Amino acid sequence: MKDPYEILGVAQTASPEEIRKAYLRLAKKLHPDLNPGSKHSEDRFKEVSAAYDLLSDSEKRQRFDSGEIDASGAERPREKYYKDYAAEADAGHPYENRAGYADFAETDDIFAELLRRRAREARNARGPDLHYHFSIDFLDAVNGATKVLTLPKGGTLHVTIPPGIQEGQVLRLRGKGAPSLGEGEAGDALVEISINPHKFFSRQGDDIHLDLPITLTEAVLGAEIRAPTPRGPVVLTVPKGSNTGKVLRLKGRGVPRRDGHGDEFVTLRVMLPPEPNPELEAFLSNWTPGKSYDPRRDMQS
């Protein structure tokens, strides 16, 4: 074990008051209550406390100075190993907790105030946050909704879904977390949102995308048809001669945002009847497009 005078940073001729002040100065820096979770500070505090325990006792100090005992207080010439000292410290050193520290904390206003402040902070600490995962429907994410989340251990939370919420966004519900262990406020509930896919809508940023089937007649002659949007159907004009893959834009029919709404983009898909149509077959058998038209012209090598 190190020399106790060296540990406290005082000369061998130091007075009892000088030894006490040196101990207080080091204890203020190293006390476990002021360094939670620091193994280094805890070990140093035990070392400093042991040195002070020896030098503050006039009889022990005299015996140490005369060589009768070593720095750990053991009789010479028996050598005491650190593991013996550690076992004694673990058994209960008078200064290893706040109760044993009261002999000088009461007389040292600054350090006592630090301890009182730490106790107040622990008493007033807020409760921990609780984390949840919540799956919602596509249209609820676009338009907003109020949903009920059933908690794993029972109980429910009413969750307000803001319009336009995105996948993975976390909603904070103030005061809906775990209660404080003391007198502080409850923590918050943090709800991570996942969005279920829709059967025909998809989303890219603030825009909605839709594949819309149309008949051959509507594609050739043009038509006004009803097209679904997240806020209800609207009338869509299909131009004459529309092909599969043609994209039409419905302005302002997308996801809500701060400056308005995104758009909806409708991709037309020309669909033939699922069953054979004799009239259509008879017409096409006697009809040929212009000789100059070849839909596969660009694929020829």
C-alpha positions in Angstrom: 0.0 0.0 0.0 1.2 3.5 -0.7 2.5 5.9 1.9 -0.6 7.5 3.6 1.2 10.9 3.7 1.8 10.6 -0.1 -1.9 9.6 -0.7 -3.2 12.7 1.1 -0.5 14.9 -0.4 0.9 16.2 3.0 4.3 16.2 4.6 5.1 13.8 7.5 5.3 16.8 9.8 1.7 17.9 8.9 -0.6 18.9 11.7 -3.9 17.1 12.4 -5.8 20.0 10.9 -3.7 20.0 7.8 -4.3 16.3 7.4 -8.1 16.8 7.9 -8.2 19.6 5.3 -6.3 17.5 2.8 -8.7 14.6 3.3 -11.8 16.9 2.9 -10.4 18.4 -0.3 -9.8 14.9 -1.8 -13.1 13.5 -0.5 -15.1 16.3 -2.2 -13.6 15.2 -5.5 -13.8 11.4 -5.0 -16.8 10.6 -2.9 -19.0 7.9 -4.7 -22.1 10.1 -4.3 -20.5 12.7 -6.5 -19.0 10.3 -9.0 -21.8 7.7 -9.6 -20.5 4.7 -11.7 -16.8 5.7 -11.5 -14.8 2.7 -10.3 -11.6 4.7 -10.4 -13.1 7.4 -8.1 -14.5 4.7 -5.8 -11.1 3.0 -5.4 -9.3 6.3 -4.9 -11.9 7.3 -2.2 -11.3 4.0 -0.3 -7.6 4.6 -0.5 -7.8 8.2 0.7 -10.3 7.2 3.5 -7.9 4.4 4.7 -5.0 6.9 4.8 -7.0 9.4 6.7 -8.2 6.7 9.1 -4.6 5.9 10.0 -3.2 9.4 10.2 -6.2 10.9 12.0 -5.7 8.5 14.9 -2.7 9.8 16.9 -1.8 6.4 18.3 -1.8 4.7 14.9 0.1 7.6 13.3 2.8 7.4 16.0 3.1 3.6 15.5 3.3 4.0 11.7 6.0 6.8 12.0 8.0 4.5 14.3 7.7 1.5 12.0 5.6 -0.6 14.3 2.7 -0.9 11.8 2.6 -0.6 8.0 0.3 1.7 5.9 -2.6 -0.7 6.2 -2.4 -0.8 10.0 -0.9 -4.3 10.1 1.8 -5.2 12.6 5.2 -5.4 11.1 7.0 -7.6 10.0 3.8 -9.4 8.8 3.1 -8.3 5.2 -0.5 -7.5 4.4 -1.6 -7.9 0.8 -4.0 -5.7 -1.0 -6.6 -8.4 -1.1 -6.7 -8.4 2.7 -7.3 -4.6 2.7 -9.9 -4.9 0.0 -11.8 -7.5 1.9 -11.9 -5.3 5.0 -13.1 -2.3 2.8 -15.9 -4.4 1.4 -16.9 -5.5 4.9 -17.8 -1.9 5.6 -15.5 1.1 5.9 -17.1 4.0 7.9 -16.6 6.4 4.9 -17.8 4.3 2.0 -21.4 5.7 2.1 -23.1 9.0 2.9 -24.0 8.0 6.5 -20.4 7.5 7.5 -19.5 10.8 5.9 -21.7 12.8 8.3 -19.0 13.4 10.8 -17.5 16.2 8.7 -20.3 16.9 6.1 -22.2 18.7 8.9 -19.2 21.0 9.5 -18.5 21.6 5.8 -21.3 23.6 4.3 -20.2 23.4 0.7 -19.9 19.6 0.6 -23.0 19.1 2.7 -24.9 21.3 0.2 -23.6 19.1 -2.7 -24.9 16.0 -1.0 -28.3 17.7 -0.3 -28.5 18.8 -3.9 -27.9 15.4 -5.2 -30.5 13.9 -2.9 -33.0 16.5 -4.2 -32.2 15.7 -7.8 -32.7 12.0 -7.2 -36.0 12.7 -5.4 -37.3 14.9 -8.2 -36.0 12.9 -11.1 -38.7 12.2 -13.8 -39.8 8.6 -14.5 -38.3 6.7 -17.4 -39.7 6.9 -20.9 -41.5 3.8 -22.3 -41.2 2.7 -25.9 -43.9 1.2 -28.0 -44.4 0.1 -31.7 -47.7 0.8 -33.4 -48.9 -0.3 -36.9 -51.5 1.9 -38.5 -53.4 1.8 -41.8 -52.1 3.6 -44.9 -55.1 6.0 -45.1 -54.9 6.8 -41.4 -51.2 7.8 -42.0 -52.2 10.0 -45.0 -55.3 11.7 -43.5 -54.7 11.5 -39.8 -56.7 9.8 -37.1 -57.1 9.1 -33.4 -56.3 5.4 -32.6 -56.2 3.3 -29.4 -52.9 1.5 -28.6 -53.3 -1.5 -26.3 -50.3 -1.8 -24.0 -48.4 -5.1 -23.4 -49.2 -5.1 -19.7 -52.8 -3.9 -20.0 -54.3 -0.5 -20.3 -54.6 1.7 -23.4 -53.3 4.9 -24.9 -55.1 7.2 -27.2 -52.7 8.2 -30.0 -53.4 11.1 -32.2 -52.0 10.4 -35.7 -51.1 13.7 -37.5 -51.9 13.8 -41.2 -48.9 12.9 -43.4 -47.0 10.9 -40.8 -44.1 8.9 -42.2 -42.8 5.4 -41.6 -40.6 5.1 -38.5 -41.7 8.5 -37.1 -41.9 8.6 -33.3 -44.7 10.3 -31.5 -44.1 11.5 -27.9 -47.0 11.3 -25.5 -46.1 13.6 -22.5 -46.5 12.1 -19.1 -47.7 8.7 -20.4 -44.5 6.8 -19.5 -43.4 5.2 -16.2 -44.0 7.0 -12.9 -41.1 8.6 -11.0 -39.5 6.7 -8.2 -39.6 9.8 -6.1 -41.7 13.0 -6.4 -40.9 13.8 -10.0 -43.1 13.8 -13.1 -43.9 10.6 -15.0 -41.8 9.9 -18.1 -43.1 10.0 -21.7 -44.5 7.3 -24.0 -42.5 7.1 -27.3 -44.6 5.5 -30.0 -42.8 4.4 -33.2 -45.2 4.3 -36.2 -45.1 1.7 -39.0 -47.6 1.9 -41.9 -49.4 -1.0 -43.4 -49.4 -1.2 -47.2 -52.5 -0.3 -49.2 -54.0 -2.6 -51.7 -53.7 -0.1 -54.6 -52.2 3.1 -53.3 -48.5 3.7 -52.8 -46.6 6.7 -51.5 -43.4 8.4 -52.7 -42.6 11.4 -50.4 -45.8 13.5 -50.4 -47.2 12.1 -53.7 -49.6 9.2 -54.1 -49.3 6.7 -57.0 -52.0 4.6 -58.4 -52.3 2.1 -61.3 -55.8 2.5 -62.8 -57.3 -0.1 -65.1 -59.3 1.2 -68.1 -61.1 -0.5 -70.9 -60.0 -0.6 -74.5 -63.0 1.6 -75.5 -62.0 4.2 -72.9 -58.5 4.1 -74.1 -59.4 4.6 -77.7 -62.3 7.0 -77.5 -61.4 8.7 -74.3 -63.8 9.0 -71.3 -64.5 10.6 -67.9 -64.1 8.0 -65.2 -64.0 7.9 -61.4 -60.5 7.6 -59.9 -59.9 6.8 -56.2 -57.9 9.2 -54.1 -57.0 9.0 -50.3 -59.8 11.5 -49.6 -62.5 10.0 -51.9 -63.0 9.5 -55.6 -62.8 12.2 -58.3 -63.6 12.5 -62.0 -60.6 11.8 -64.2 -60.5 12.7 -67.9 -58.9 10.0 -70.0 -57.7 11.5 -73.3 -58.4 9.7 -76.6 -55.8 7.2 -77.7 -54.4 6.6 -74.3 -51.9 3.8 -74.0 -51.0 1.6 -71.0 -48.3 3.5 -69.0 -49.7 7.0 -69.7 -49.5 9.0 -66.4 -52.1 11.6 -65.5 -51.7 14.0 -62.6 -54.4 14.9 -60.0 -53.0 18.1 -58.5 -53.4 18.4 -54.7 -54.7 14.9 -54.2 -51.6 13.6 -52.4 -50.3 13.7 -48.8 -51.0 16.8 -46.6 -48.0 19.0 -45.9 -47.3 22.4 -44.5 -47.8 24.3 -47.7 -50.8 22.3 -49.0 -50.8 18.8 -50.4 -48.8 16.6 -52.7 -50.2 15.2 -55.9 -51.6 11.9 -57.1 -50.2 10.3 -60.2 -52.4 7.9 -62.0 -50.8 5.4 -64.4 -53.3 4.0 -66.9 -53.5 0.2 -67.6 -55.5 -0.9 -70.6 -57.3 -4.1 -69.7 -59.2 -6.5 -72.0 -62.2 -8.5 -70.8 -61.2 -11.7 -69.0 -63.5 -13.8 -71.2 -63.2 -14.0 -75.0 -65.3 -11.3 -76.8 -66.6 -12.5 -80.2 -67.6 -9.0 -81.4 -64.2 -7.6 -80.6 -62.5 -10.6 -82.3 -64.7 -10.1 -85.4 -63.9 -6.4 -85.6 -60.1 -6.9 -85.2 -60.0 -9.7 -87.7 -61.1 -7.3 -90.4 -59.2 -4.3 -89.2 -55.5 -3.5 -89.7 -53.6 -0.4 -88.4 -51.8 1.7 -90.8 -48.9 0.0 -92.6 -46.4 2.5 -91.1 -47.3 1.7 -87.5 -45.1 -0.9 -85.8 -45.2 -0.9 -82.0 -42.0 -2.9 -81.8 -40.0 -0.8 -84.2 -37.6 0.4 -81.5 -36.8 -3.2 -80.5 -35.4 -4.3 -83.8 -31.7 -4.9 -83.9 
